[in-house]
Amino acid sequence: MRKYKLFLLSILTGLLLSVAWPARGFPVILFFAFVPLLLVEDYILTNRNKFRRLSIMLYAFISFLVWNVLTTYWVYNSTAVGGIFAFIFNATLMAIAFTVFHLTRRTFKGNRGYISLIVCWITFEFLHLNWDLTWSWLNLGNGFANQITWVQWYEYSGTFGGTFWILLSNILFFLLLKNIFSSKPDLRKSKILAVTISLIIVIPIIWSLFIYKNYEEKGKAFDIVVVQPNIDPYNEKFGGMSMEDQLAKMLELSKSKVDKNTRFLLFPETALPEGMYEDELDSSTSFLMIRKFQEPYPDLKIITGASTYKMFKPGEPLSATARKYGNHQGVFYDAYNTALYIDSSKKIQIYHKSKLVPGVEKMPFSKYLGFLEKYSVNLGGMKGSYGIQEDRTPFYSANENIKAAPVICYESVYGEYVSEYVKNGANFIFIITNDGWWGDTPGYKQHFDYARLRAIETRRCVARSANTGISGFINQRGDVLEHSEWWEPIALKQSIKANSEITYYVEHGDYFGRISFCVAALIIFSSIISSFITYFRRKKINQTPLPTPDEP
C-alpha cells in the first residue's frame, strides 16, 4: 500500500469521528470510525521492516488532529493561540496513546494485543481528566450525549463505559473486514464476528431503552427559575456595561417567572463581576439589589456566579495561588470564580470553582511555570491562576432540607467530579456558565449536551443558567424539558425533582479508568520485559560462533 493511501485512511478516521460527534453528529458512526486507522496500524505492523518503529504516531496524529480541529475549532474564537495549542497538544496525546498500543502489539502475537488499545486509550482519558493540562472534551464516551436513550447504563459505568463500548466495536469491525478481505477468508469466522458485533452494539441499547422506559423520577418537586441575560462577554460583561445595569437586567427578566412558589433562582457564571471581598459581601451594591428583590419572596434562594476576593490575614498560610496586593509589603489575596447562595438568612454560602480551565483560569504546573502567569488568557476580567477549594460542597437549604450542587462552567464536563457533590448530599445539579466566548458554534451546544450525561450518571435533575448559549432543564433520564435559544434574553421556569438516591457510578466513580490504568501498566511492563528477553536472545544467537568444517 502506498503511503498516500495510509494518509487518506488516517484522515478518514478523523472525518468519521467528527461527523459522529455532537451536537448534530451521527453517533452510530463511532462504532467503526477507528477502522481506517486500525487498517493503517495493521499494515505498518505487518510490514514493519519498511517502517520506523514510531511511524504509526504520524498517521495517528493526523487522524486526531483532523478530529480535534473539526470538532473543537470554536476554541479558536476565544483564544487563537490557546486553540492552536489545544488542537496540536490533544492530538499528540491521543497519538501517543495509540502508539503505545501499537508498540505493545508488536510483542503479543495474534489479536490479544488489541486489549491494549482499550486499556491504553481509557487510561489516557482517565489521566487526561486528572492533571493540570486537562482537556477532556473529546473523551469517546461523550459522543453519545445526544443519544441518551442508548446510554442509560452510564448510571453504572459513567462515560468510560461508552469508551469501552466504542473501542471494542471498532476492533471487532476491523477484524471482520480483515478476515473478509484476506486471501483466504474464513466464512465461519466472519459469521461469528458479525453476530458478536451485532450483539455487542444491540444488547446495551436494548438494556438502555428498558431502563429509560421504566425509570421513574424520584423525589419531591420544586419550582426553579433560570435566567439567560445575554450580556456580551467581550464588550459588556467586564467594562462596557455597568454592574448595576447587568444585575438590573437579570432581575427584570426574573420578574416574569418568579412567584411565591419559586424556591431557587439561578443567575449565570460571573453574573456579579464587580470583584467583591468575601468578608464584605453584604455591603456591596449587588447584594442590596438582590436583597430588595427577595423581600416579597421569603422562601426564594438565589444562586449566582460572582468574581470574589479573599484577603489573607497577617500570619495566615498563603495558598499556591495567592497574589501580592499592589505594592503593599506582605499583603496577599486570592481571586475566585465563585458561586454564591443567597437566602433570607444573613449567612451567605460560598463555593469556589475548582476545576479550572488551563491557560485561562489556571497556569498549569504553576510551581515550575509560574513565571508565565502574565501570558495567561483573560476571559473573565482577570489574568492569572484563581484560587480553588478542596471539597465539592453543595449549597444547603435548611427550610426544604435539600442540597444543590453549584457546578461552574467547565466543571460540568467531569463525571466523577460532579458525582462528588452528589456523594456529599446534592439533590440537584445547578450549572452556571458563560458560553458566549465561543460565538454561535457547536461549542455551547456540546457543553449543554454533556450535562445530559451528568444527569444520567447521577440521576439528578439539572437546571442550567448560561449567560448566553443554552439555558434550560434536564430531568433524571437526561431528557431536555425546556431550553433557550442562542442569544435569547429569557427566564425559564420548571418544576423538577430532588432525588436522594445514589447510583452505582456515584458510589464507585471512574473505576473503569482505574482498572484500565492497572491493566495497561501490566501490559506495558510485560511488553518491555518481553522485548528485553527477545533482544538478549538475538544477541546471544549472534555471538554464538559457527562450527568449523572439521567439527562433526
Sequence and secondary structure as in RCSB ss.txt:
>XXXX:A:sequence
MRKYKLFLLSILTGLLLSVAWPARGFPVILFFAFVPLLLVEDYILTNRNKFRRLSIMLYAFISFLVWNVLTTYWV
YNSTAVGGIFAFIFNATLMAIAFTVFHLTRRTFKGNRGYISLIVCWITFEFLHLNWDLTWSWLNLGNGFANQITW
VQWYEYSGTFGGTFWILLSNILFFLLLKNIFSSKPDLRKSKILAVTISLIIVIPIIWSLFIYKNYEEKGKAFDIV
VVQPNIDPYNEKFGGMSMEDQLAKMLELSKSKVDKNTRFLLFPETALPEGMYEDELDSSTSFLMIRKFQEPYPDL
KIITGASTYKMFKPGEPLSATARKYGNHQGVFYDAYNTALYIDSSKKIQIYHKSKLVPGVEKMPFSKYLGFLEKY
SVNLGGMKGSYGIQEDRTPFYSANENIKAAPVICYESVYGEYVSEYVKNGANFIFIITNDGWWGDTPGYKQHFDY
ARLRAIETRRCVARSANTGISGFINQRGDVLEHSEWWEPIALKQSIKANSEITYYVEHGDYFGRISFCVAALIIF
SSIISSFITYFRRKKINQTPLPTPDEP
>XXXX:A:secstr
  HHHHHHHHHHHHHHHHHHSSSS  GGGGGTTTHHHHHHHHHHHHTGGGS TTHHHHHHHHHHHHHHHHHHTTH
HHH HHHHHHHHHHHHHHHHHHHHHHHHHHTTS TTTTHHHHHHHHHHHHHHHHSSTT   TT GGGGGTT GGG
 TTHHHH HHHHHHHHHHHHHHHHHHHHHHTSSS  HHHHHHHHHHHHHHHHHHHHHHHHHHHH    SEEEEEE
EEE    TTTTTTTTS HHHHHHHHHHHHHTT  TTEEEEE  TTSEEEEEEGGGGGGSHHHHHHHHHHTT TT 
EEEEEEEEEEE  TT    TT EE TT TT EEEEEEEEEEE SSS  EEEE  S  BTTTB TTHHHHGGGGGG
S  SSS  S     SS   EEETTTTEEEEEEEGGGGG HHHHHHHHHTT SEEEEEE  GGG SSHHHHHHHHH
HHHHHHHHT EEEEEESSS  EEE TTS EEEE  TT  EEEEEEEEE     HHHHH SHHHHHHHHHHHHHHH
HHHHHHHHHHHHHHHHHHS    TT  
